[in-house]
Amino acid sequence: MTRPQLLAAALVLTAAASAAAPAVAQNAAADSMARRADRARIEGSPTATVWLIEISDFQCPYCKMWHDSTYAAVKKEYVDTGKIRLAYINFPLPMHKNAMPAAQAAMCSAAQGKFWPMADLLFDDQKSWEDLANPAPVFESLAKRAGVNVADMNACIKSGAMMPTIQADIDKSTEQGVNSTPTFLIGGRKLAGAAGIAIFRQALDDALARPAAKP
């Protein structure tokens, strides 16, 4: 697969939910909610040509490690400066019993424009909910701290409105050979594991230095 094809495949990951939603949504409101959530998990300048696709699991300890040690620097140096766009893709692993509920809580928060504040808190407080038989009360508490309307979030979760989005994430990631978290696609190239900021600087700078792929 060529670099432009790899890049296109990476971008399809973020667009998958929007493409899939009309086929599975029960009504226009659910479709609109899924599209809002899909957009809310992308941050950075819309004119940036390099994408960093984060394929992650909120219960994964290595995903938390990357979030705690590397994410803030990537955001400050590359996202906030307009160099790249960052998109979060859900890949909840079956071995993590609360990963899917966490993904639903994050995406239902995203429908209110609060994906990143909720994602931060889910990773920060991972130890408080990862082993719970019912993590919902903790998710509600985190949502309040993130500025999310909890009643609306719960209604979204109960409706299953975000499940097609999450499943589309899983399917597209699997098609790209992803089998562990975190995995990153940087300018169409794959980087697996919770690498430190030095590795990401090199990979992102290399991607930024390459000529933009022509359509």
C-alpha positions as CSV (number, residue, x, y, z in Angstrom):
1,M,0.0,0.0,0.0
2,T,1.4,3.4,-0.9
3,R,1.7,6.3,1.5
4,P,-1.3,8.2,0.1
5,Q,-3.4,5.0,0.4
6,L,-2.2,4.6,4.0
7,L,-3.1,8.1,4.8
8,A,-6.5,7.7,3.2
9,A,-7.1,4.6,5.2
10,A,-6.2,6.5,8.4
11,L,-8.7,9.3,7.6
12,V,-11.4,6.7,6.9
13,L,-11.0,5.6,10.5
14,T,-12.3,9.0,11.7
15,A,-14.9,9.2,9.0
16,A,-16.2,5.7,9.6
17,A,-18.8,6.6,12.2
18,S,-20.3,9.3,10.0
19,A,-20.4,7.0,7.0
20,A,-22.0,4.2,9.0
21,A,-24.4,6.1,11.1
22,P,-27.1,6.8,8.4
23,A,-27.4,3.1,7.7
24,V,-28.0,2.1,11.3
25,A,-29.4,5.2,13.0
26,Q,-33.1,4.9,14.0
27,N,-33.8,8.5,13.4
28,A,-32.2,11.8,12.3
29,A,-31.5,12.8,15.9
30,A,-29.4,9.8,16.5
31,D,-27.5,10.4,13.2
32,S,-26.9,14.0,14.1
33,M,-25.7,13.0,17.6
34,A,-23.2,10.5,16.1
35,R,-21.9,13.1,13.7
36,R,-21.4,15.6,16.5
37,A,-19.5,13.0,18.5
38,D,-17.4,12.1,15.5
39,R,-16.3,15.7,15.0
40,A,-15.7,16.3,18.7
41,R,-13.0,13.7,19.0
42,I,-10.8,15.5,16.4
43,E,-8.7,18.4,17.5
44,G,-6.3,20.7,15.7
45,S,-6.3,23.0,12.8
46,P,-8.6,22.0,9.9
47,T,-5.9,23.2,7.5
48,A,-3.3,20.8,8.9
49,T,-2.4,18.1,6.4
50,V,-0.7,15.6,8.8
51,W,-3.0,13.5,11.0
52,L,-2.1,11.7,14.2
53,I,-4.6,8.9,14.6
54,E,-4.7,7.5,18.2
55,I,-6.3,4.1,18.4
56,S,-6.8,3.5,22.1
57,D,-8.7,1.8,24.9
58,F,-9.6,3.8,28.0
59,Q,-8.9,0.8,30.3
60,C,-5.6,-0.1,28.7
61,P,-2.7,0.7,31.2
62,Y,-0.3,1.4,28.3
63,C,-2.8,3.9,26.8
64,K,-3.0,5.6,30.1
65,M,0.9,5.6,30.2
66,W,1.0,7.4,26.9
67,H,-1.8,9.8,27.9
68,D,0.1,10.7,31.1
69,S,3.6,11.0,29.7
70,T,3.3,12.0,26.1
71,Y,-0.1,13.4,25.1
72,A,0.2,16.8,26.7
73,A,3.5,17.5,24.9
74,V,2.1,16.4,21.6
75,K,-0.9,18.6,22.1
76,K,1.1,21.6,23.1
77,E,3.8,21.3,20.4
78,Y,1.9,20.0,17.4
79,V,-1.9,20.2,17.9
80,D,-2.2,23.7,19.5
81,T,0.3,25.2,17.1
82,G,-1.8,24.1,14.1
83,K,0.8,21.6,12.7
84,I,-1.3,18.5,12.9
85,R,-4.8,17.1,13.6
86,L,-5.3,14.5,16.2
87,A,-8.2,12.0,16.2
88,Y,-9.1,9.5,18.8
89,I,-10.4,6.0,17.6
90,N,-12.0,3.6,20.0
91,F,-10.5,0.1,20.2
92,P,-11.9,-1.4,23.5
93,L,-10.2,-4.7,24.1
94,P,-12.4,-7.6,25.1
95,M,-10.1,-8.4,28.1
96,H,-11.0,-5.0,29.6
97,K,-14.5,-5.4,31.0
98,N,-15.2,-1.7,31.4
99,A,-13.5,-0.5,28.2
100,M,-16.7,-0.6,26.2
101,P,-18.8,1.3,28.8
102,A,-16.0,3.9,29.1
103,A,-15.9,4.3,25.3
104,Q,-19.7,4.8,25.3
105,A,-19.4,7.4,28.1
106,A,-16.7,9.2,26.2
107,M,-18.6,9.3,22.9
108,C,-21.8,10.3,24.5
109,S,-19.9,13.1,26.2
110,A,-18.5,13.9,22.7
111,A,-22.0,14.4,21.5
112,Q,-22.1,17.4,23.9
113,G,-18.7,18.6,22.7
114,K,-16.9,17.3,25.7
115,F,-14.9,14.3,24.4
116,W,-11.4,15.5,25.4
117,P,-12.3,16.7,28.9
118,M,-14.0,13.3,29.5
119,A,-11.2,11.4,28.0
120,D,-8.7,13.1,30.2
121,L,-10.6,12.2,33.3
122,L,-11.2,8.6,32.2
123,F,-7.5,8.1,31.9
124,D,-6.6,10.1,35.0
125,D,-9.0,8.2,37.2
126,Q,-8.6,4.8,35.4
127,K,-7.8,3.0,38.7
128,S,-11.0,4.1,40.3
129,W,-13.3,2.4,37.8
130,E,-11.4,-0.3,35.9
131,D,-12.3,-3.2,38.3
132,L,-15.9,-2.1,39.2
133,A,-18.8,-4.4,38.6
134,N,-20.7,-1.2,37.7
135,P,-18.6,1.8,36.7
136,A,-21.6,4.0,35.8
137,P,-21.6,6.0,39.0
138,V,-17.9,6.9,38.6
139,F,-18.5,7.8,34.9
140,E,-21.3,10.1,36.0
141,S,-19.1,11.8,38.6
142,L,-16.3,12.3,36.0
143,A,-18.9,13.6,33.5
144,K,-20.0,16.2,36.0
145,R,-16.4,17.3,36.4
146,A,-16.1,17.5,32.6
147,G,-19.1,19.8,32.3
148,V,-21.3,17.1,30.7
149,N,-25.1,17.0,31.2
150,V,-25.2,13.6,32.9
151,A,-28.9,13.0,32.2
152,D,-28.3,13.5,28.5
153,M,-25.2,11.3,28.6
154,N,-27.1,8.5,30.3
155,A,-29.9,8.7,27.8
156,C,-27.4,8.5,25.0
157,I,-25.7,5.5,26.6
158,K,-29.1,3.7,27.2
159,S,-30.1,4.3,23.6
160,G,-27.0,2.7,22.2
161,A,-26.6,5.7,19.8
162,M,-22.8,5.5,19.9
163,M,-22.4,1.7,19.4
164,P,-22.4,1.9,15.6
165,T,-19.6,4.5,15.8
166,I,-17.5,2.5,18.2
167,Q,-18.0,-0.7,16.2
168,A,-17.0,1.1,13.0
169,D,-13.9,2.2,14.8
170,I,-13.1,-1.4,15.7
171,D,-13.8,-2.7,12.3
172,K,-11.7,-0.1,10.4
173,S,-8.8,-0.5,12.9
174,T,-8.9,-4.3,12.5
175,E,-8.9,-3.9,8.7
176,Q,-5.6,-1.9,9.1
177,G,-4.0,-4.7,11.1
178,V,-4.4,-3.1,14.5
179,N,-4.4,-5.7,17.3
180,S,-3.1,-3.9,20.3
181,T,-3.4,-0.5,22.1
182,P,-2.2,2.1,21.9
183,T,-1.5,2.1,18.1
184,F,-0.9,5.3,16.2
185,L,-1.0,6.3,12.6
186,I,1.2,9.2,11.8
187,G,0.9,10.6,8.3
188,G,-0.2,7.2,7.3
189,R,2.6,5.3,9.1
190,K,2.0,2.9,12.0
191,L,3.6,3.3,15.4
192,A,2.6,0.8,18.1
193,G,3.1,1.2,21.8
194,A,3.3,3.9,24.4
195,A,6.4,5.6,23.0
196,G,7.8,8.7,24.6
197,I,7.7,12.3,23.3
198,A,11.2,12.0,21.6
199,I,9.9,9.2,19.3
200,F,6.7,11.1,18.5
201,R,8.7,14.3,17.7
202,Q,10.8,12.4,15.3
203,A,7.8,10.7,13.6
204,L,5.7,13.9,13.5
205,D,8.6,16.0,12.2
206,D,9.3,13.4,9.5
207,A,5.6,13.4,8.5
208,L,5.6,17.2,8.4
209,A,8.7,17.3,6.3
210,R,7.4,15.0,3.6
211,P,5.6,16.6,0.7
212,A,1.8,16.4,1.0
213,A,0.3,13.6,-0.9
214,K,-1.6,14.6,-4.0
215,P,-5.2,13.6,-4.4
